Amino acid sequence: MSNNYDAQGGREDGRHSRDLGVSREIRSSVPDREVPLGLTRTPPAIHQWLDGDVAETAVRRADTARHVDFWKRLEAEAGVRREMRTPPHVLTNIMAALPEGRPEVTKWYQRRIELTPVALAAVAAGLLGAGLVLGLFAR
């Protein structure tokens, strides 16, 4: 699955998939394929390269080239994600949804207590039980 994070909501060339004549049924009929990961471990040389201790040319061998390519793709994708900015209309929508003025703050002991009937019954049952236990110990 590929996420489209373009600010205009379309593809790189500005067209949407619905503009290309691709129906929703065709897009949804493409099955997701599960790729087994297997038991792979990142070799220590790759860890050294990621830490900056070893040059890339020293670790790019036949058995580690796949790992190097993966981490290079990951870094490129992370760079793209770091450069993304929120579209200006989103900030405008958020600010428009906020209430006007500063909300009134009341202290906890000045707030009104509101109990539902179930909560009131639970408090009454608890007080009755506590009274019974105290009455047994008072004898």
N, C-alpha and C positions, 0 to 999 in steps of 0.2 A: 504494500500500500504506500502510496506516495502522497505526502501532505503538501498542499499548495499554500505557501506563506506569502504570496505576492500581495502587496498592499492594495492593488487594484482588483484583486479577486480573480484574475485571469491567468493565462499562461504567459510565458516570456514574450511571445509575439502579440499579446493583447487580445487574443481570441479565447473564448470560453469553449469548453468541450461541447456544450449544447449548440454552439454556432457551427461546429464542425459536422453536425448531422449524426453524432453518436447518440444513440438512444440510451435511456436509462436501463432498459432491460439488458442491452449488450454490456454496458459497464458493470452491472451487478452480476452478470452471469460468469464473469471471469473468476475462477476459483482462486482462493488464497492457497499458496503452496507452502507446506511446512518443510523447512530445510533442517535436517538433523545436524546438530552442532558437533556431536561426538565428544570424545574426551581429548580436547586439545589444550595444551598448556603453552603459555608464552615462554619462549626460550629466554634464558638469562641474558643473552647478548642483546635481545630486543629491549629488555628492561634497562640495560646499560645505555643503549642508544636513546631511549626515551628520557633518561636522566641527563643526557648530554655528555656522558663519559666517553662515548665511542662515536666515530663518524658513521654516516649512513652507508658509505661504500664498504666499510668493514663488516657490516652485518647483512648486507644484501647478498645472500647466498641462495642456492637452490632450495634449501630447507626453510629459510626464514624470509624469503621474498614475499610470500603471502602475508606474513605478519606486518612487514614493512609497508606493503601496499594498503593494508587495512588501516594502519595508524595514520598514514598520509591522507587517505580519504576521510577519515574521522576528523583530522585537524582541519582539512579544507571545509568540510561541512560545518564544523564548529565555528570557523571563521565567518562563514556566511550567516550563521545564526547570530553571532555577536554583532554584526553590522545591521541587523534588522531594527527598524524603528516602528513605533506605533503610529498608525496613520492619524493625522490631525483631527479627523472627524470623531475618532473614538474619545479623545480627551474632551472634545466639545460635548459629546453625549453624556459622558460621566459627570461633567460639571453641571450640566442642565438637570440631571437627575438628583443632585444634592439639594437638601432643603435650604431655604433662605435663612440667613442669620445664624447665630450661634445657638446650639441646643442648650436648653436650660438644665443645669446640673443641680440635683437635690441630694442632700446628705442621706445616708442609708437609714438613719433613724427618723427622718422626716417623710420618707416614702410611704405611700399608702399600701396597706397589706390587702391583697386580694386572694381569697381562697376559693377554690372550686368546691362543690359539695363533696366530692370524693376526698379531697385533701382535708376538708373540715372533719369528715367522718374518721379519717385516719388519725388526726390530731386528737379527737375526742376519745378514740379507742386507746391510743397511747397514754393519755392522761388517766383514763380509767384503770388501765393495767398498772401504771406506776402507782396510783393510789392504792390499789389492792395489794401490791407488793409491799409498800410502806406500812399499810395497815397490818399485814401479817408479821412484819418485823417489830412493830410497835407493841405487840402483845406481851 
